[in-house]
Amino acid sequence: MFDHKASYDPKSLHEAKDGACLEIENYIIQRLEGAVPNRWIDQLDLDVALKFLRATGAVLEHGSDARLSRLSDDELAICEEVAFDAAGRSAADLYDLLEEIAVRSETGRRNFHKDFGAISAWLSRVDHRSPRLAVLLDTLSAFAFAHYPIPVDKAVFGRKRTARKIHRLFSAAREFSVDSPRLKRFLRANDLPQGSIGKGMVFPIDRYGSEIQRFAECLSAKEAAARLGIGYDAFKRLHRSKKLRPQFELPGIAHCYHPSDILELLNQTKRHAKTVSGIPSNYEDLLALCIRTKCPIEELQALVASGKIQSLCSDASDRGFRSIFADPEEVWEALPFDPWTGITKTELKALLRINDSTVKLLVEEGFLEMKTIKRSRHRRAIGMVGIGSLKQFVQSYVTLGLIAADEGVQGQAIYAKLRGLDLIPFTQSPKYSLIYHRSDIADCGFRVRSGNQQFEAMMTRLDNELRTTSRPQLLTQPNLSGERR
């Protein structure tokens, strides 16, 4: 809180009272003779200066609970001498003195009047409009406002401030409309200091007020989702895709989002949209388009923000993404389309006559190459086995199911015959389908077609029954947005 500290040892000051006594006596003589000794207290009338020194010395020597009426004349003289020596000559010296009193306070909570004890008690009883005391009252009240959590409507020595400089936790929570526990977690997570005077969390508003103000303005994830007009799950997708970043990411604090960031995302999304008074009946809002096109919200938002959708328009409402509309057919055509470059796991099992575990083994061991694409019909991520790797596999290996299909007999009979010939499959575990080297099977006299013939037959059957390479059409679905268009 304080930028520099002054350290006064009361014992050493007391031991130096003889020298100080001589100094203060000389000072009084100079003031009575009309001289200006060049000290800060020269601005005060001599009687005011001596009273101030007496009260200040009492606080330094006997603590903030000291009462002048209970001190003897000798003790009061020592108080004047100690304060005179500590006050120094300049305003900076006086500031150090005031700071030392505040730092040495033994009060449990930061309270200016308790910390300054006898000084505050004396000045609270004087005429606060007196020009003789104006400089002293202005100086002390300014120090109080700058270092203590004093409400705006509370006066110190008849002085008020229009803006509060120091806050306690609860006063800041009231001013910024934030729950006290939530603000406390925010302050601690931000490593904001709890203050060096007394106990309790206090902080200067000019240093931390802007951070607290931004935190108070932030919305929770559910509130931000409602502002965007989307569900919580869709909002989480935007967060994971970094389309919308939280304003604060602090330990113990849930992610919160600033309204300006939400507005910026909305402006980016509707930047190329034309504002119209009436929405065409066949248009859908962005939420409905996500359902119709099976496209995640973050991908559709990027497509809309790119300006590629000519039919994009918006109404004048503030429903977030639900106020942005487009032609479903145009959006469907603009979405990236991955042609089928392979076959699915289900199709592969049917072609090779193997089980799931075997497919996983072949992919993990590198016999088959699988990549993830977005299926054109439902646009969900799906693993596809490459045709090239499948052809290479069929040319080198053959499954027990394919042998049995070519022979027209049960697989168990083929397995018994191969076992009698001491042919061992390279898949030994019982959970895997049996796979043999094609060269070993050919030497045994089975009527198994060559790798190329078998592969061509498999691809022909797949083309006839399962495959399509044309772009699918947009399915007709009802309006699922729940909003009137």
Stockholm file with secondary structure:
# STOCKHOLM 1.0

chainA/1-485         MFDHKASYDPKSLHEAKDGACLEIENYIIQRLEGAVPNRWIDQLDLDVALKFLRATGAVLEHGSDARLSRLSDDELAICEEVAFDAAGRSAADLYDLLEEIAVRSETGRRNFHKDFGAISAWLSRVDHRSPRLAVLLDTLSAFAFAHYPIPVDKAVFGRKRTARKIHRLFSAAREFSVDSPRLKRFLRANDLPQGSIGKGMVFPIDRYGSEIQRFAECLSAKEAAARLGIGYDAFKRLHRSKKLRPQFELPGIAHCYHPSDILELLNQTKRHAKTVSGIPSNYEDLLALCIRTKCPIEELQALVASGKIQSLCSDASDRGFRSIFADPEEVWEALPFDPWTGITKTELKALLRINDSTVKLLVEEGFLEMKTIKRSRHRRAIGMVGIGSLKQFVQSYVTLGLIAADEGVQGQAIYAKLRGLDLIPFTQSPKYSLIYHRSDIADCGFRVRSGNQQFEAMMTRLDNELRTTSRPQLLTQPNLSGERR
#=GR chainA/1-485 SS CCSCCCCCCHHHHHHTHHHHHHHHHHHHHHHHTTCCCCCGGGGSCHHHHHHHHHHHHHHHHHCTTCCGGGSCHHHHHHHHHHHHHHHCSSHHHHHHHHHHHHHTCCCSBCCHHHHTHHHHHHHHTSCTTCTTTHHHHHHHHHHHHHHSCCCTTCCBTTBCCSSCCEEEHHHHHHHHTCCHHHHHHHHHHTTCCCCSSSBSCEEEHHHHHHHHHHHHHCBCHHHHHHHHTCCHHHHHHHHHTTSSCCSBCCTTSCCBBCHHHHHHHHHHHTTTCEECSSCCTTCEEHHHHHHHHTCCHHHHHHHHHTTCCTTCEECSCCCGGGGEEECHHHHHHHSCCCCCCEEEHHHHHHHHTCCHHHHHHHHHTTSSCEEEEECTTTCCEEEEEEHHHHHHHHHHEEEHHHHHHHHTSCHHHHHHHHHHTTCCCSCCSTTSCCEEEHHHHHTTTCCCCCHHHHHHHHHHHHHHHTCCCSCCCCCCCCCCSCSCC
#=GC SS_cons         CCSCCCCCCHHHHHHTHHHHHHHHHHHHHHHHTTCCCCCGGGGSCHHHHHHHHHHHHHHHHHCTTCCGGGSCHHHHHHHHHHHHHHHCSSHHHHHHHHHHHHHTCCCSBCCHHHHTHHHHHHHHTSCTTCTTTHHHHHHHHHHHHHHSCCCTTCCBTTBCCSSCCEEEHHHHHHHHTCCHHHHHHHHHHTTCCCCSSSBSCEEEHHHHHHHHHHHHHCBCHHHHHHHHTCCHHHHHHHHHTTSSCCSBCCTTSCCBBCHHHHHHHHHHHTTTCEECSSCCTTCEEHHHHHHHHTCCHHHHHHHHHTTCCTTCEECSCCCGGGGEEECHHHHHHHSCCCCCCEEEHHHHHHHHTCCHHHHHHHHHTTSSCEEEEECTTTCCEEEEEEHHHHHHHHHHEEEHHHHHHHHTSCHHHHHHHHHHTTCCCSCCSTTSCCEEEHHHHHTTTCCCCCHHHHHHHHHHHHHHHTCCCSCCCCCCCCCCSCSCC
//
